[in-house]
Amino acid sequence: MAREITFLVNDKEYAGSPTKIDRKKLYGWTENIALDDDGNECKLVSMDESGTLIIPKGGIALGIVSDDGFWVQRSELKAVYEDGTSAELMSSSYSVPIELSKKVGVDEFLDYSIQSFYQLDGISDELVNYIGEDIYSFTYCYRDSYEGKTAFLLTAGDESKGKNLFMMIGALNEFEMLSLSQTSVIEEDPEIEEEEEDTEIDFSMF
């Protein structure tokens, strides 16, 4: 059964199941399969640095070691902020109702690059009508985490066929913009001007 996410509006809860929409579902996909001379499918393996040891798929994993080179379990790690204080663990968005209280404008929405795109199935039309043409934002966590992502709720669709509610997960675009009003003046080097003045000939001196 698909996981449900619950939204809270005016002390009333609305639950829906997010269905991820990706390029594969929209446009399909192709796969390249490597075959040997007998037509058998080839399997991807890894080699050690010497090139003599074959490591099958699943034989390599990431691990965490201390400064002394000892293995560290993930349960022993502690998340902290930049100032050294303990980070606060945030609950999964699927375990607690999400209160829709923050409304954002189009400009703020366009400041984000959308990374994941979901359609909310089974959601009440009452919530769809409540959101209407507005855009709501909230912090999204797939599982319990110390850092959430920014999510947006908005509707789309034709009035005759009914509108659907969509959830978009994005990341803020952190870059500086330059406008035409920001101009600068190229200052000439005063030493160069002095050199040019020294090379001029004053005929009144003769």
N, C-alpha and C positions, 0 to 999 in steps of 0.2 A: 504493500500500500504506500502511495506517495505521501511524503511528509507534508503536513499542513502548516501554514503560517497564519497567525491570527493578528488582526488589526483592531485597535480600540478607538472608537469615535463616540463621544458623548455617552460614555459609560456603557456602550453596546459593542459587542464583539462580532467580528466578521472573519470567517475562516475560508481559506482557499489553498489550492495545491499548485505550487509553481511548476510549470513545465518549461524546461530550457529550450530555447529556439536557437539553433546554430546553423552554420552554412551548409552542413551536411543534410539537414532536414529540408532546407530551402532549395538547394541546387544539386544535391546528390554528391557522390565522390567516386574517385577512382583509386585503385591500388596497384602497385607494381610488385609482382611476385617473382622472386628469383628461383629458377629451376636448374637442376643439374642435367647432365647429358642423358640420364634415364627418365627425366620428367618428374623427378621427386622434388618437393619443395625444400629449399635451403633454409637452414635455421641460423639466426644471428648469434654468434658467440664472441667472447672477448679473449684477449691474449695477455699474458703477463709481460713485464718489461723485457724479459729474455726472449720472448717469442716461442718458447717451448712448451708452455703450460696453457691448455685450453680451458677457459672458464665458461660454463654454460650459462644461458639466460637465467637471471635470478641469483647468480653466484656473487654479485657485487652489490654492496649496499653502503650507505653513508653512516659514519659513526662519529662520536664526539669524544675527544680526548682532552685531558687537562694539560696544563703547561709542562707537567712532568712526564707526559706521555702515557698516563693511565686512562683506562676506559671509564667514561662517565655515563651513567644512566640518565635518561631524560627526566625521570622523577626527581633527580637531585638538582636540576637546574632551577634557578629562580629568576623571574623576569623583573627588571627594574627600569625606572625611567632614567633620563639623562642625568638627573640630579642625585641618583642613587636610591631614591625612595622606591618601595615595593610597588609594582604595577598592579592595578585592579583587574581581576578576572571578570570579563563580560560574559553574560549568559547567551546561549545560542538564540537566534531570532525565532527558532521553532519551538522553544521551550516556554517562552513568556509572551504575553500579548504586547504588541507594539503600538504605542499611542501615537496617532497622527496629529501632531501639533505644529510642525514646522512646514510652512509653505514657502517655496522659493520661486524666483522669477526665471524667465527663459534665459537671460544672460548668465545667471549662475549655473543653470543646467548645462549650458553649452561650454562652460569652463572645464567640464569633465569629459574624459575619454571613456566611452562605455565599453566594458570588458565582458559583461555577461548580460543576457537578455532573456527574460522569463515572461510567459503569459500565465496569469492566475486563473486557473480553472475552478469552477464551482463557487465562485465568489458571488455574493449577493448583489443584485442590481441596485439596491439601496446605497451600497458603498460606491458603486460606479457613478451613480447620479450625484452623490455627495462630492466626489472629487471633481467631476465635470471637466472644465477646461483648465483647472489648476494643476500644479505640480507639487507634490509633497515629498519631503526628504526625511530619511531616518538612517540610523547607523545599523548596518547589517553584519551579522556574524553567522556563518554557516554552522559552526560548532562553538563551544565555549572557547573564548580567545581573549588575549590581552589587547588586541587591536582590531577594530571593526573597519568596515568599508562603507562608503557613502552609497546609499540606495535611493532611487527615485520611483515614485508611483505616478503614473499618468494614464489617461485613457486614449483610445484611438478606435476608429471604426466609423461606419456609416450609420446615420440616425435610423434609417429604415430597417437595417439588418441588426441593429443593436451595437453598442460599444463594448469593447473588451478592456480589461484592466491589465496593465503591464508593469513589471518591476525591472528596473535597469540598475546594474551595479557598475559604478564608475570610479575612476581615479582622477584626481585633480591635476590639470596640466599646469605645471610649475615652470613658466617661462615668462620673460619680460617682453612687452610689446613696445615698439617705437612708433611714434606718430609723426606726421609731417610737421606738426607744430614744434617739435623738439629739434631745433636747428643749432648748429654750433658755428663759431667763427674761427677760421684758420688764422692764427696769429703768426706774423712773419718774425723771423729771428732778428733781433735788434743788432746782433753782431754782423750779420750779413749786410744790413743796411749801412752800417758804419764803414764796412769794407768798400761798399760801392761808392759811398761819398768820398772816401779817400782817393779813389782812382780818378775822380773828375778833375779836369784841368781848368784853372781860373786864369783866363788870358789877361786879366787886369794886373796880374802880378808881373808881367813882362814889360 
